[in-house]
Amino acid sequence: MTLPEHTATDRTFQVDLRGLVDLLSHHLYSSPRVYLRELMQNAVDALTARHTLEPAASAGAFGIRLYADGKAVRVEDDGVGLTEADVHTFLATIGRSSKRAEKIAEQRADFIGQFGIGLLSCFLVADEIHVVSRSARTPDAPAVEWRGRGDGSYTVRTLPASARPRPGTTVTLTPRADAAEWTRPAQVHTLARHFGSLLRHPVTFDDGTGGPGASINPEPAPWSRTYPTPGARARALAAYGEEVFGFTPLDTIELDLPAVGLKGIACVLPEAVPAGRRHGHRVHVKGMLLSEQAEEILPDWAFFVRCVVDAESLRPTASRESLYEDDTLAAVRDALAEKLRAWIARAAASDPELLGRFLQAHHLAVKSLAVHDDEILRMLLPWLPFETTDGHCTLDEFARTHRTVLVTSSVEEFRQIAQIASAAGLGVVNGGYTYDRDLVHRLPEVRPEVSVADLDPATLTAHLDPVDRETELAAAAYLAQARDALAVFDCDVALRTFQPASAPALLMDSREARHERTRSQLAREQQGGVWGDILGALRQEAPRAQLILNQLNPLVRTALTIDEPELARTSAEALYGQAAMLSRRPLRPAESSLINRSFLDLLAHALRKDS
């Protein structure tokens, strides 16, 4: 049997406009307030097209007028306007953009927006959008009225030319009650200033009280103005940075990239910020505020500045609240990074007082840059502060008194040996902080007369004075008991003399050695198994820890005379525990137990002796 053939029919998608608006409000736009930005942006694009049509017109001939009285919000422009055919094509078709139809991909610099969905944002605050427009392309064109409603319906009709004597477009919204927060006159004025303060077209606001309209953007951007002196310009830019960001900049850096039409300033933060924390930057496109939190405009290491820029050629995302990551943005990011490097270089060469204040606040940011930037390394490494056995100082100061610089691999290692190394005349730098060890090892590139080496426990031990032979023999019995008591920790015991005499003992034990001993212990416990074979293959001969007793310390001298085996073991355990705690490294459970046990045993011995 032959089945009958069925003819396929083409159908169009049915769009639930309310669902689409809900999607926009919850997932595309950050806040309903963007409705005003979208209306202003459409007006700016219309003005741009009008200037293309009439290039001889002066810059201030056409403008934007805002009106809000609590009952309605109106945005009127003197732009290119729409014909009836345009209205049907662009306002009644979701996702269609007049700018796309005019090959926006080839003329992106002429327009801010690119997505043709901005008008839908008005449904975030109103159930009906009323548009009256008259085209400037056709001199005798009638005015056209379009009414779009939140249920997806719309009407279009032509009006006599007298309904709108001049070309342009007027968009009127009747706000919903739940949108009052965003449509009050004061709020509309604030939003207009927020989004449009740097627009190149004149923008005025009328609150319906009958007074003259207030200018939203009375002056051009501060970097576009002329000033009587360079000092006056610097003060004006700093004042603008303080107004925008709320802090007094340590300095302001002018940013100018003619290739992409970018101008602006970078404000140097006066105080340090946590490592890795990135501040958002204020980015305008064609004068319209795009984002206050654009992190992607600068590299990660530049967290010591906040920028406000206005650009011609950066591409916004669909929400027009962030930047599209493309080759242009990458090139802008690299160029701005070079501007910051140049500012650091100028400060290093000509303003040591400013450089000192900058490094005091932002040395971590500069260290992160110097690790990967040879030019910054050569300029600033000697000026960067480090923690050393001579206190906090720059490497330049430290290298004047220490031709051999030793660097630790961890903070705990530095804190363990700092006092003793200083007394022994060794120059040690704490390399445990982020970037510090790598940077110190590069010091010979800047100061060839200085050598740098990792601190080896044997190096420090070699600088401790040995005791005389008679003292060593007299202490042999005690040292044997101590070694036996501490064998469980793979710890040897030695007797030396060193300063300060108040330090009874020094525990020399690196993190790498502890890890290797732990791996060896696991290998012994897993002997014969798969993990035992793996750990055994990785096993290396780990150096033992070493407890160095200070013969100059009165407590140690007393301990060396103990002839009771148990008391000798307990005192050695107590000295080990005290040295382990002074090293400020995490204690293993066995070490915590030893500290508690030795304390209680010594207390019990003292009580028995007193009784």
NUNUVO-987872 format. One record per residue (C-alpha): residue number from 1; y, z, x. Coordinates in steps of 0.1 Angstrom, whole numbers. Layout:
[markol NUM; [Y; Z; X]]
...
//
This chain:
[markol 1; [0; 0; 0]]
[markol 2; [34; -9; 13]]
[markol 3; [60; 18; 11]]
[markol 4; [94; 7; -2]]
[markol 5; [122; 5; 23]]
[markol 6; [152; 28; 21]]
[markol 7; [186; 17; 31]]
[markol 8; [205; 42; 54]]
[markol 9; [240; 50; 42]]
[markol 10; [269; 62; 64]]
[markol 11; [285; 94; 54]]
[markol 12; [314; 115; 68]]
[markol 13; [314; 151; 78]]
[markol 14; [328; 176; 53]]
[markol 15; [351; 200; 70]]
[markol 16; [356; 236; 57]]
[markol 17; [392; 240; 67]]
[markol 18; [392; 278; 61]]
[markol 19; [361; 282; 83]]
[markol 20; [378; 260; 110]]
[markol 21; [410; 282; 109]]
[markol 22; [388; 313; 111]]
[markol 23; [372; 298; 142]]
[markol 24; [405; 290; 158]]
[markol 25; [418; 325; 151]]
[markol 26; [388; 343; 165]]
[markol 27; [377; 321; 194]]
[markol 28; [404; 297; 205]]
[markol 29; [437; 315; 201]]
[markol 30; [443; 350; 214]]
[markol 31; [467; 360; 186]]
[markol 32; [483; 346; 154]]
[markol 33; [516; 346; 173]]
[markol 34; [507; 313; 189]]
[markol 35; [516; 295; 157]]
[markol 36; [553; 295; 168]]
[markol 37; [545; 283; 202]]
[markol 38; [525; 254; 187]]
[markol 39; [554; 245; 164]]
[markol 40; [579; 246; 193]]
[markol 41; [555; 227; 215]]
[markol 42; [552; 199; 189]]
[markol 43; [590; 198; 187]]
[markol 44; [593; 195; 224]]
[markol 45; [568; 167; 225]]
[markol 46; [587; 149; 197]]
[markol 47; [620; 153; 217]]
[markol 48; [603; 139; 248]]
[markol 49; [592; 108; 229]]
[markol 50; [628; 105; 214]]
[markol 51; [642; 105; 250]]
[markol 52; [617; 78; 260]]
[markol 53; [629; 58; 230]]
[markol 54; [666; 64; 237]]
[markol 55; [668; 71; 275]]
[markol 56; [706; 68; 275]]
[markol 57; [710; 99; 253]]
[markol 58; [723; 130; 271]]
[markol 59; [699; 159; 278]]
[markol 60; [716; 182; 252]]
[markol 61; [720; 155; 225]]
[markol 62; [688; 165; 208]]
[markol 63; [675; 200; 202]]
[markol 64; [653; 225; 183]]
[markol 65; [665; 249; 156]]
[markol 66; [645; 279; 144]]
[markol 67; [651; 297; 111]]
[markol 68; [634; 329; 98]]
[markol 69; [647; 352; 70]]
[markol 70; [615; 371; 61]]
[markol 71; [607; 346; 33]]
[markol 72; [602; 314; 53]]
[markol 73; [599; 302; 88]]
[markol 74; [613; 268; 97]]
[markol 75; [613; 248; 129]]
[markol 76; [635; 217; 130]]
[markol 77; [638; 191; 158]]
[markol 78; [657; 159; 165]]
[markol 79; [626; 143; 179]]
[markol 80; [610; 109; 173]]
[markol 81; [598; 117; 138]]
[markol 82; [569; 102; 118]]
[markol 83; [566; 73; 94]]
[markol 84; [544; 74; 63]]
[markol 85; [516; 57; 82]]
[markol 86; [519; 82; 110]]
[markol 87; [516; 111; 85]]
[markol 88; [484; 97; 71]]
[markol 89; [470; 90; 105]]
[markol 90; [480; 122; 124]]
[markol 91; [487; 150; 100]]
[markol 92; [458; 143; 76]]
[markol 93; [431; 138; 102]]
[markol 94; [419; 169; 119]]
[markol 95; [416; 165; 157]]
[markol 96; [437; 133; 158]]
[markol 97; [467; 135; 180]]
[markol 98; [497; 111; 181]]
[markol 99; [499; 118; 218]]
[markol 100; [463; 107; 223]]
[markol 101; [470; 76; 204]]
[markol 102; [498; 68; 228]]
[markol 103; [474; 70; 257]]
[markol 104; [482; 105; 267]]
[markol 105; [457; 104; 295]]
[markol 106; [480; 79; 313]]
[markol 107; [513; 97; 304]]
[markol 108; [503; 133; 306]]
[markol 109; [535; 142; 324]]
[markol 110; [555; 133; 293]]
[markol 111; [540; 159; 270]]
[markol 112; [529; 195; 270]]
[markol 113; [501; 193; 245]]
[markol 114; [471; 171; 244]]
[markol 115; [448; 182; 216]]
[markol 116; [463; 175; 182]]
[markol 117; [451; 207; 166]]
[markol 118; [483; 228; 171]]
[markol 119; [495; 223; 135]]
[markol 120; [463; 240; 122]]
[markol 121; [474; 272; 140]]
[markol 122; [501; 276; 112]]
[markol 123; [473; 284; 88]]
[markol 124; [469; 316; 107]]
[markol 125; [500; 329; 90]]
[markol 126; [506; 307; 60]]
[markol 127; [485; 291; 32]]
[markol 128; [507; 260; 30]]
[markol 129; [525; 238; 56]]
[markol 130; [555; 217; 44]]
[markol 131; [566; 189; 67]]
[markol 132; [595; 166; 62]]
[markol 133; [600; 139; 88]]
[markol 134; [620; 107; 94]]
[markol 135; [611; 83; 122]]
[markol 136; [636; 72; 148]]
[markol 137; [616; 41; 156]]
[markol 138; [626; 24; 123]]
[markol 139; [664; 27; 116]]
[markol 140; [660; 23; 78]]
[markol 141; [628; 44; 75]]
[markol 142; [626; 67; 45]]
[markol 143; [619; 104; 49]]
[markol 144; [583; 114; 44]]
[markol 145; [570; 147; 29]]
[markol 146; [536; 161; 37]]
[markol 147; [522; 193; 22]]
[markol 148; [490; 207; 36]]
[markol 149; [471; 236; 21]]
[markol 150; [445; 260; 34]]
[markol 151; [419; 247; 10]]
[markol 152; [419; 214; 28]]
[markol 153; [439; 194; 3]]
[markol 154; [472; 177; 10]]
[markol 155; [499; 155; -6]]
[markol 156; [521; 128; 8]]
[markol 157; [552; 112; -7]]
[markol 158; [582; 93; 4]]
[markol 159; [617; 107; -1]]
[markol 160; [651; 90; -1]]
[markol 161; [668; 88; 33]]
[markol 162; [693; 114; 21]]
[markol 163; [666; 140; 21]]
[markol 164; [668; 139; 59]]
[markol 165; [699; 120; 71]]
[markol 166; [689; 120; 108]]
[markol 167; [656; 113; 125]]
[markol 168; [634; 143; 134]]
[markol 169; [609; 167; 117]]
[markol 170; [612; 199; 98]]
[markol 171; [582; 222; 94]]
[markol 172; [585; 250; 69]]
[markol 173; [560; 279; 64]]
[markol 174; [558; 304; 35]]
[markol 175; [541; 333; 52]]
[markol 176; [513; 353; 37]]
[markol 177; [518; 390; 31]]
[markol 178; [493; 399; 58]]
[markol 179; [512; 378; 83]]
[markol 180; [545; 397; 80]]
[markol 181; [540; 412; 115]]
[markol 182; [544; 377; 130]]
[markol 183; [570; 362; 107]]
[markol 184; [598; 388; 105]]
[markol 185; [631; 374; 118]]
[markol 186; [633; 398; 147]]
[markol 187; [597; 390; 157]]
[markol 188; [603; 352; 154]]
[markol 189; [633; 356; 176]]
[markol 190; [613; 376; 202]]
[markol 191; [585; 351; 202]]
[markol 192; [608; 322; 206]]
[markol 193; [624; 339; 236]]
[markol 194; [590; 348; 250]]
[markol 195; [576; 312; 248]]
[markol 196; [607; 291; 252]]
[markol 197; [632; 308; 275]]
[markol 198; [627; 281; 301]]
[markol 199; [626; 250; 279]]
[markol 200; [649; 222; 290]]
[markol 201; [660; 213; 254]]
[markol 202; [685; 235; 236]]
[markol 203; [668; 259; 212]]
[markol 204; [687; 280; 187]]
[markol 205; [676; 307; 162]]
[markol 206; [691; 316; 128]]
[markol 207; [681; 347; 109]]
[markol 208; [696; 337; 76]]
[markol 209; [725; 362; 77]]
[markol 210; [752; 335; 80]]
[markol 211; [762; 341; 116]]
[markol 212; [761; 315; 143]]
[markol 213; [727; 306; 157]]
[markol 214; [717; 325; 188]]
[markol 215; [706; 304; 218]]
[markol 216; [671; 311; 229]]
[markol 217; [675; 295; 263]]
[markol 218; [712; 297; 272]]
[markol 219; [706; 292; 309]]
[markol 220; [682; 271; 330]]
[markol 221; [655; 287; 350]]
[markol 222; [670; 309; 378]]
[markol 223; [656; 287; 406]]
[markol 224; [673; 257; 390]]
[markol 225; [708; 273; 391]]
[markol 226; [734; 271; 419]]
[markol 227; [747; 302; 436]]
[markol 228; [776; 308; 459]]
[markol 229; [756; 322; 488]]
[markol 230; [719; 325; 499]]
[markol 231; [722; 362; 494]]
[markol 232; [734; 358; 458]]
[markol 233; [704; 335; 452]]
[markol 234; [679; 360; 466]]
[markol 235; [694; 388; 445]]
[markol 236; [693; 367; 413]]
[markol 237; [657; 357; 419]]
[markol 238; [647; 393; 426]]
[markol 239; [665; 405; 394]]
[markol 240; [646; 378; 374]]
[markol 241; [613; 390; 389]]
[markol 242; [621; 426; 380]]
[markol 243; [630; 415; 344]]
[markol 244; [597; 396; 340]]
[markol 245; [573; 419; 357]]
[markol 246; [589; 454; 355]]
[markol 247; [590; 462; 392]]
[markol 248; [615; 457; 420]]
[markol 249; [599; 431; 444]]
[markol 250; [595; 440; 480]]
[markol 251; [606; 404; 485]]
[markol 252; [607; 372; 466]]
[markol 253; [592; 339; 478]]
[markol 254; [605; 306; 465]]
[markol 255; [578; 282; 454]]
[markol 256; [586; 245; 453]]
[markol 257; [559; 217; 451]]
[markol 258; [577; 185; 443]]
[markol 259; [544; 165; 441]]
[markol 260; [534; 183; 409]]
[markol 261; [569; 193; 398]]
[markol 262; [563; 230; 403]]
[markol 263; [591; 255; 409]]
[markol 264; [591; 293; 407]]
[markol 265; [589; 325; 426]]
[markol 266; [563; 349; 439]]
[markol 267; [572; 385; 438]]
[markol 268; [557; 407; 465]]
[markol 269; [544; 440; 449]]
[markol 270; [560; 471; 464]]
[markol 271; [528; 491; 463]]
[markol 272; [492; 485; 472]]
[markol 273; [467; 474; 445]]
[markol 274; [430; 481; 445]]
[markol 275; [410; 457; 466]]
[markol 276; [398; 427; 446]]
[markol 277; [420; 434; 416]]
[markol 278; [438; 403; 405]]
[markol 279; [471; 402; 387]]
[markol 280; [478; 375; 362]]
[markol 281; [506; 351; 368]]
[markol 282; [532; 337; 344]]
[markol 283; [528; 300; 341]]
[markol 284; [551; 276; 322]]
[markol 285; [543; 239; 316]]
[markol 286; [574; 218; 309]]
[markol 287; [593; 251; 304]]
[markol 288; [569; 263; 276]]
[markol 289; [551; 295; 284]]
[markol 290; [514; 288; 288]]
[markol 291; [500; 321; 300]]
[markol 292; [510; 355; 313]]
[markol 293; [475; 361; 328]]
[markol 294; [468; 329; 348]]
[markol 295; [447; 343; 376]]
[markol 296; [435; 308; 388]]
[markol 297; [469; 297; 402]]
[markol 298; [464; 317; 435]]
[markol 299; [434; 325; 457]]
[markol 300; [416; 358; 454]]
[markol 301; [432; 372; 486]]
[markol 302; [467; 368; 472]]
[markol 303; [466; 399; 450]]
[markol 304; [498; 413; 467]]
[markol 305; [520; 390; 447]]
[markol 306; [528; 381; 411]]
[markol 307; [541; 346; 403]]
[markol 308; [562; 330; 376]]
[markol 309; [562; 292; 379]]
[markol 310; [571; 262; 358]]
[markol 311; [551; 230; 364]]
[markol 312; [551; 194; 352]]
[markol 313; [515; 182; 360]]
[markol 314; [492; 212; 354]]
[markol 315; [467; 206; 326]]
[markol 316; [463; 232; 299]]
[markol 317; [429; 240; 282]]
[markol 318; [424; 233; 245]]
[markol 319; [439; 267; 235]]
[markol 320; [469; 260; 258]]
[markol 321; [467; 296; 270]]
[markol 322; [451; 289; 304]]
[markol 323; [448; 261; 330]]
[markol 324; [421; 235; 332]]
[markol 325; [402; 238; 365]]
[markol 326; [406; 203; 381]]
[markol 327; [415; 187; 414]]
[markol 328; [453; 191; 407]]
[markol 329; [450; 229; 401]]
[markol 330; [429; 232; 433]]
[markol 331; [455; 214; 453]]
[markol 332; [483; 235; 438]]
[markol 333; [463; 267; 446]]
[markol 334; [460; 256; 482]]
[markol 335; [496; 246; 485]]
[markol 336; [508; 279; 471]]
[markol 337; [485; 298; 494]]
[markol 338; [502; 280; 523]]
[markol 339; [536; 291; 510]]
[markol 340; [524; 327; 512]]
[markol 341; [511; 323; 547]]
[markol 342; [544; 308; 557]]
[markol 343; [563; 338; 543]]
[markol 344; [541; 362; 563]]
[markol 345; [547; 341; 594]]
[markol 346; [585; 342; 589]]
[markol 347; [584; 380; 584]]
[markol 348; [563; 384; 615]]
[markol 349; [587; 363; 636]]
[markol 350; [621; 374; 623]]
[markol 351; [619; 406; 601]]
[markol 352; [597; 433; 616]]
[markol 353; [611; 459; 592]]
[markol 354; [600; 439; 562]]
[markol 355; [567; 431; 578]]
[markol 356; [561; 468; 585]]
[markol 357; [568; 477; 548]]
[markol 358; [546; 448; 537]]
[markol 359; [517; 458; 559]]
[markol 360; [520; 495; 550]]
[markol 361; [514; 485; 513]]
[markol 362; [491; 455; 516]]
[markol 363; [472; 457; 549]]
[markol 364; [438; 452; 531]]
[markol 365; [450; 419; 516]]
[markol 366; [462; 407; 550]]
[markol 367; [429; 418; 566]]
[markol 368; [409; 398; 541]]
[markol 369; [431; 368; 549]]
[markol 370; [429; 373; 587]]
[markol 371; [391; 373; 587]]
[markol 372; [392; 336; 577]]
[markol 373; [426; 325; 589]]
[markol 374; [430; 321; 626]]
[markol 375; [468; 317; 624]]
[markol 376; [473; 349; 605]]
[markol 377; [448; 367; 628]]
[markol 378; [468; 357; 659]]
[markol 379; [501; 367; 642]]
[markol 380; [492; 400; 626]]
[markol 381; [460; 415; 640]]
[markol 382; [480; 436; 666]]
[markol 383; [502; 449; 638]]
[markol 384; [475; 459; 613]]
[markol 385; [467; 497; 610]]
[markol 386; [433; 511; 617]]
[markol 387; [417; 545; 618]]
[markol 388; [410; 554; 654]]
[markol 389; [403; 584; 676]]
[markol 390; [441; 584; 683]]
[markol 391; [448; 587; 646]]
[markol 392; [460; 558; 623]]
[markol 393; [477; 532; 645]]
[markol 394; [479; 495; 651]]
[markol 395; [455; 478; 674]]
[markol 396; [484; 468; 696]]
[markol 397; [493; 505; 701]]
[markol 398; [456; 514; 706]]
[markol 399; [450; 487; 732]]
[markol 400; [478; 500; 754]]
[markol 401; [458; 531; 762]]
[markol 402; [422; 518; 758]]
[markol 403; [412; 487; 776]]
[markol 404; [377; 492; 763]]
[markol 405; [376; 496; 725]]
[markol 406; [345; 509; 708]]
[markol 407; [339; 503; 671]]
[markol 408; [316; 521; 647]]
[markol 409; [295; 504; 621]]
[markol 410; [301; 530; 594]]
[markol 411; [326; 555; 582]]
[markol 412; [301; 583; 585]]
[markol 413; [293; 574; 621]]
[markol 414; [331; 575; 630]]
[markol 415; [336; 608; 613]]
[markol 416; [306; 623; 631]]
[markol 417; [318; 614; 666]]
[markol 418; [355; 610; 664]]
[markol 419; [365; 645; 676]]
[markol 420; [341; 645; 704]]
[markol 421; [347; 610; 715]]
[markol 422; [385; 617; 716]]
[markol 423; [379; 648; 737]]
[markol 424; [358; 626; 761]]
[markol 425; [385; 600; 764]]
[markol 426; [367; 573; 745]]
[markol 427; [387; 549; 723]]
[markol 428; [368; 544; 691]]
[markol 429; [379; 525; 660]]
[markol 430; [364; 531; 625]]
[markol 431; [347; 499; 616]]
[markol 432; [332; 511; 584]]
[markol 433; [359; 498; 561]]
[markol 434; [359; 464; 546]]
[markol 435; [368; 437; 572]]
[markol 436; [376; 462; 599]]
[markol 437; [346; 458; 622]]
[markol 438; [349; 420; 622]]
[markol 439; [386; 421; 629]]
[markol 440; [383; 446; 658]]
[markol 441; [357; 424; 674]]
[markol 442; [382; 395; 674]]
[markol 443; [409; 415; 692]]
[markol 444; [401; 398; 726]]
[markol 445; [412; 365; 710]]
[markol 446; [447; 380; 708]]
[markol 447; [445; 405; 737]]
[markol 448; [422; 389; 764]]
[markol 449; [426; 420; 786]]
[markol 450; [408; 442; 761]]
[markol 451; [370; 443; 756]]
[markol 452; [353; 454; 724]]
[markol 453; [318; 467; 719]]
[markol 454; [299; 484; 691]]
[markol 455; [295; 521; 697]]
[markol 456; [260; 529; 710]]
[markol 457; [250; 565; 707]]
[markol 458; [238; 563; 743]]
[markol 459; [274; 554; 753]]
[markol 460; [288; 586; 738]]
[markol 461; [259; 607; 752]]
[markol 462; [266; 594; 787]]
[markol 463; [301; 607; 785]]
[markol 464; [289; 643; 777]]
[markol 465; [286; 665; 807]]
[markol 466; [251; 677; 817]]
[markol 467; [244; 714; 822]]
[markol 468; [233; 727; 856]]
[markol 469; [196; 729; 865]]
[markol 470; [194; 767; 862]]
[markol 471; [209; 767; 827]]
[markol 472; [185; 738; 817]]
[markol 473; [154; 758; 829]]
[markol 474; [166; 790; 812]]
[markol 475; [169; 771; 779]]
[markol 476; [136; 752; 782]]
[markol 477; [116; 775; 760]]
[markol 478; [142; 774; 732]]
[markol 479; [145; 736; 735]]
[markol 480; [108; 732; 732]]
[markol 481; [107; 753; 700]]
[markol 482; [136; 733; 686]]
[markol 483; [120; 700; 693]]
[markol 484; [88; 711; 676]]
[markol 485; [107; 723; 645]]
[markol 486; [127; 691; 642]]
[markol 487; [98; 667; 650]]
[markol 488; [94; 661; 612]]
[markol 489; [128; 644; 613]]
[markol 490; [120; 623; 644]]
[markol 491; [147; 642; 662]]
[markol 492; [149; 651; 699]]
[markol 493; [170; 680; 712]]
[markol 494; [192; 680; 743]]
[markol 495; [217; 704; 759]]
[markol 496; [251; 692; 771]]
[markol 497; [286; 705; 775]]
[markol 498; [315; 688; 756]]
[markol 499; [348; 695; 739]]
[markol 500; [357; 709; 715]]
[markol 501; [338; 741; 723]]
[markol 502; [340; 750; 686]]
[markol 503; [315; 723; 678]]
[markol 504; [280; 738; 682]]
[markol 505; [260; 706; 679]]
[markol 506; [263; 668; 675]]
[markol 507; [237; 648; 656]]
[markol 508; [234; 613; 670]]
[markol 509; [216; 591; 645]]
[markol 510; [226; 556; 633]]
[markol 511; [220; 542; 598]]
[markol 512; [199; 514; 612]]
[markol 513; [176; 539; 631]]
[markol 514; [172; 560; 599]]
[markol 515; [162; 528; 579]]
[markol 516; [137; 518; 606]]
[markol 517; [121; 552; 606]]
[markol 518; [119; 552; 568]]
[markol 519; [102; 518; 570]]
[markol 520; [78; 530; 596]]
[markol 521; [69; 560; 574]]
[markol 522; [62; 538; 544]]
[markol 523; [40; 516; 566]]
[markol 524; [20; 546; 576]]
[markol 525; [17; 557; 540]]
[markol 526; [7; 522; 529]]
[markol 527; [-17; 516; 558]]
[markol 528; [-44; 491; 549]]
[markol 529; [-26; 477; 518]]
[markol 530; [-7; 445; 513]]
[markol 531; [27; 464; 516]]
[markol 532; [14; 482; 546]]
[markol 533; [7; 449; 564]]
[markol 534; [42; 435; 554]]
[markol 535; [60; 467; 565]]
[markol 536; [39; 468; 597]]
[markol 537; [49; 433; 606]]
[markol 538; [86; 443; 602]]
[markol 539; [82; 475; 622]]
[markol 540; [103; 480; 653]]
[markol 541; [105; 508; 678]]
[markol 542; [133; 528; 663]]
[markol 543; [153; 552; 685]]
[markol 544; [149; 588; 676]]
[markol 545; [177; 609; 663]]
[markol 546; [192; 633; 688]]
[markol 547; [206; 668; 682]]
[markol 548; [229; 676; 711]]
[markol 549; [236; 713; 715]]
[markol 550; [269; 723; 730]]
[markol 551; [264; 748; 758]]
[markol 552; [301; 757; 757]]
[markol 553; [297; 770; 721]]
[markol 554; [292; 808; 719]]
[markol 555; [267; 805; 690]]
[markol 556; [246; 780; 709]]
[markol 557; [246; 802; 741]]
[markol 558; [233; 831; 719]]
[markol 559; [206; 810; 703]]
[markol 560; [193; 798; 737]]
[markol 561; [184; 834; 745]]
[markol 562; [162; 839; 714]]
[markol 563; [127; 848; 724]]
[markol 564; [111; 851; 689]]
[markol 565; [94; 818; 681]]
[markol 566; [101; 818; 643]]
[markol 567; [137; 828; 647]]
[markol 568; [142; 802; 674]]
[markol 569; [128; 775; 650]]
[markol 570; [150; 788; 621]]
[markol 571; [181; 787; 642]]
[markol 572; [174; 752; 654]]
[markol 573; [169; 741; 618]]
[markol 574; [202; 757; 609]]
[markol 575; [220; 739; 637]]
[markol 576; [204; 706; 627]]
[markol 577; [214; 712; 590]]
[markol 578; [250; 720; 599]]
[markol 579; [253; 689; 622]]
[markol 580; [238; 667; 594]]
[markol 581; [264; 680; 569]]
[markol 582; [292; 674; 594]]
[markol 583; [281; 638; 597]]
[markol 584; [290; 634; 560]]
[markol 585; [261; 611; 554]]
[markol 586; [238; 615; 523]]
[markol 587; [212; 642; 530]]
[markol 588; [175; 634; 524]]
[markol 589; [157; 659; 501]]
[markol 590; [138; 673; 531]]
[markol 591; [171; 680; 549]]
[markol 592; [186; 697; 518]]
[markol 593; [155; 719; 516]]
[markol 594; [157; 727; 553]]
[markol 595; [193; 738; 550]]
[markol 596; [186; 761; 521]]
[markol 597; [154; 775; 538]]
[markol 598; [170; 782; 572]]
[markol 599; [200; 799; 556]]
[markol 600; [178; 822; 535]]
[markol 601; [156; 829; 566]]
[markol 602; [186; 838; 588]]
[markol 603; [200; 860; 560]]
[markol 604; [167; 878; 556]]
[markol 605; [165; 883; 594]]
[markol 606; [200; 898; 595]]
[markol 607; [192; 921; 566]]
[markol 608; [160; 934; 583]]
[markol 609; [178; 939; 615]]
[markol 610; [206; 960; 598]]
[markol 611; [181; 981; 580]]
//
